[in-house]
């Protein structure tokens, strides 16, 4: 039912569109080569999320390895998203050539400031949608963003993927055999982190990147002798190896690292640095030259992520109480004490729980900074566009975006978003959708997944928009027992005279009074290398 062809599943890089499809790529590369020729420093102005960090790492590593002078700058989350005049005033003392990564498309006023006040020359490498195409001509900046062209084949790529494309084009221009494929691990991580649509380009990039991650996971820990060997192969191993080590994903025999492991373990660890402290920590890890340097950074990132988990749960419970008290179809809530770095996670959890679009704000005296998430077909980008006159700064995608607004305008925004939502969409309960009724007893050998089922699932992976994870419906099961371990419920059941064990991570489901011994249910579930995961339950009484 995915309408996929053999060609869609072909993940060879040779079949992908040429880097020449990047708008203004020639002009951007000419600017970079001019900087190298005249010994000018290129300032890489990144972003604090996974895509921003990995794209900064890719460009930093490639440029430095090929004779460019580079300085990186990633703002803290509390400073706000993207370019700022204050940061440009400071950076102008270093260089007048700035390359933005994962930001800049909609920062026309800030780019004007840099151009007029400091004579700065900008290259914008970004994948965010353009708020207003008409104002791009107001600046001299070179905008390398597929979305400035309506039918560009590179729509839907994250900035790390665009950075990979940029390095491929640069490699040809400077006539080097430099191994740009070594960046595919970072590309895969960013593609999964930014929830990019899984069309044939992203499938190929992510699949190749996941394969590289698995290859690296099986290599020996890169101590001194191995380090020299990896350098000769032009592989950046140490940062990823340290990360896999602290996550217990390194050198797992017979258990490949999947897109689930990346999305649930690797991505949160990288993101946590930018959420709670500074993304420079994650950038330093990826840029590490020795394992001895990388391992302490990875351990620190795990500590930060553990604290992030604790903070997320605390704020989520407070936010849930506010959200449940609202009758709105577009939930808008906030609190002065909610941490900036947690807002996106909380809004996503609420959107998934409530099946509604949710905006969660840190409320300051003058400004409120927020994050919006949604599920289903509701396009929050278009909804915010209809209310943009109330917003100071905003940007993002169809299902996720960030914004800053004057605190006094929050109630007006809430009213406008709900008005637009009711006008543009028919609000109905979202049905439970499944791909196939498939008995769990056909999938399981008690608690293990049958290898042939996993092979089929993994052929379709990775999953995301345009290619959601397959969802199945079991036959009627009788619950035998429920055991709770570290916020996970293990449900033991009998289906068609076969005993099975499945996991449920959703507290709303496993704490429901009906989930108890002797009751009859059908499970809505997904399958991955770790087993079956319960997504919903249909009671039979």
C-alpha positions, 0 to 999 in steps of 0.5 A, a space after each residue: 500500500 506504499 506504491 513503492 517500486 524497485 527504483 524507489 528502493 534503489 539507494 545508490 548515490 549515483 542515481 541521485 540528482 546532481 549538486 548543480 540543482 542547488 540554486 546559486 551553487 556556482 556563485 556560493 562556491 566562487 565566494 568560498 574559493 575567493 576566501 581561500 585564495 585571499 586567506 580570508 576566514 569563512 565564518 560558519 554560523 550554525 544552529 543549535 539543533 542536530 541539523 545545524 550542528 551536523 551541517 556545521 561539522 560537515 562544512 568545517 571538516 571539509 573546508 579545513 581539510 582543503 586549505 580554508 580558514 574557518 571559524 564556527 559560531 553557534 548561538 545558544 538557544 536562549 539567544 534565539 534562532 538564527 542570525 542576530 545583529 549583536 552576533 554579527 557585530 561581534 563576528 565582524 571583527 573576525 571576517 566579512 565572509 559569513 556562511 549560515 547553516 540551517 538558518 538565514 533564509 528569513 533573516 533579511 533584516 539581519 543580513 541587511 545589517 551585516 551588509 550595510 554596517 560591516 560590509 559582510 558577504 553572506 552565503 545562506 545554505 538552508 532548507 527552511 521555507 521562505 516566508 516572503 520570496 519578494 524580499 530576498 532581492 533586498 540583499 546581496 546574499 547568495 541564497 542556496 535553498 531549494 525552496 526559492 525554486 518551486 519545483 526544485 528536486 532537492 525539496 525536503 532535504 535537511 541542511 546536512 544533506 545540502 552540506 553534503 551536496 555542497 562538499 561534492 560540488 566543491 570537491 569537483 571544483 578544487 579537483 580533489 579525491 577527498 572522501 565526502 561519503 564519510 559525512 553520510 553518517 551525519 547526514 542520516 542522523 540529521 535526516 532522521 532528527 529533522 523528520 524529513 520526508 522519506 522520498 527516494 533521495 532521503 531514503 538513499 542518503 539515510 540508508 547509506 548513512 545508517 550502513 556507515 554507522 553500522 560499519 563504524 560501530 564494528 571497528 575497533 576503538 580508535 586508539 593511537 595505532 588505529 587512529 592513524 589507520 582511520 586517518 589514512 582511510 579519511 574516516 572521521 571515526 572517533 566522535 561517533 565511536 565515543 557516542 556509540 560507546 556511552 549509549 551501549 550501541 558500539 560493537 553489538 554483535 548480531 544487532 544492527 543499529 537502526 533508524 529507531 536507535 538513531 532517533 531514540 538514542 543518538 539524536 536526543 544526545 546530540 540535541 540535548 547539548 544545544 537544548 540545555 547548555 551549548 551546541 558547541 559541545 556536540 560540535 566539539 565531539 563530532 570534530 574530535 581528533 582523538 578518542 581520548 578527547 572525544 570520550 569525556 565529551 560524549 560522557 558529558 553529553 549523556 549527563 546533560 541528556 539525562 538531566 534533559 529527560 528529567 526536566 522534560 517530564 516535569 514540564 510536560 506534566 505541568 503543560 498537560 494540566 494547562 492543555 487539558 483545561 483548554 477547550 481550544 482545538 489549537 492549544 496555546 500555553 506557556 509559563 515563565 519557568 519553562 526551559 527554552 530547550 524543552 519547549 519543542 519536546 513538550 509540544 510534540 508530546 502534547 500534540 501526539 497525546 491530544 491529537 491537536 496542534 500545540 504551541 508551548 511558550 517560555 513567557 518573558 516580561 516583553 517577549 514569549 519564545 515558543 515551539 509549535 508541533 502538530 500531527 496529522 495533516 494540519 499545516 502549522 506553517 500556513 496557519 502561522 503565516 496567516 497570523 504573521 502580523 502578530 509575530 516578531 520572528 518565525 520559521 520552520 516546516 509544515 509540522 514544526 516551527 519556532 517563533 517569538 512574539 510580544 507577550 502582550 499578543 499571546 491571547 490574540 495569537 491564540 484566538 487567530 490560530 483557532 479561527 484559522 484552524 476552524 476555517 481551513 480544517 474540518 476538526 474530526 477525531 483522528 481514526 486509528 489507521 493500520 496497514 494490515 491485520 497481522 496476528 502477532 503470533 505470525 510475527 513473534 516467536 514468543 518475544 523475538 521477531 521472526 527474521 523474515 518479518 524484520 527483513 521486510 520491515 528493514 527493506 522499507 526503512 528508514 521511516 518518516 513523512 511520505 513513508 510512515 512506519 508500518 502499523 499492524 492490527 493483531 487478532 483478539 488477544 487475552 492478557 495474561 500478565 502486565 509487568 512494569 520496568 522503567 516506564 515500560 510495560 511488558 504485556 504477556 498475552 495469548 493469541 490464537 493459542 500462542 503466547 506472546 510478549 509485547 512492549 508498551 511505552 505509552 503510559 496513557 495506554 498501559 495505565 488504563 484500567 482495562 489493561 489487566 489480566 483476563 481482558 480481551 483486546 486487539 493490539 495496534 502495533 509496530 515492529 522493529 529490531 527490538 520487538 513489537 511496540 504497542 501504539 493503541 489498544 482496542 477493547 473487545 467489550 
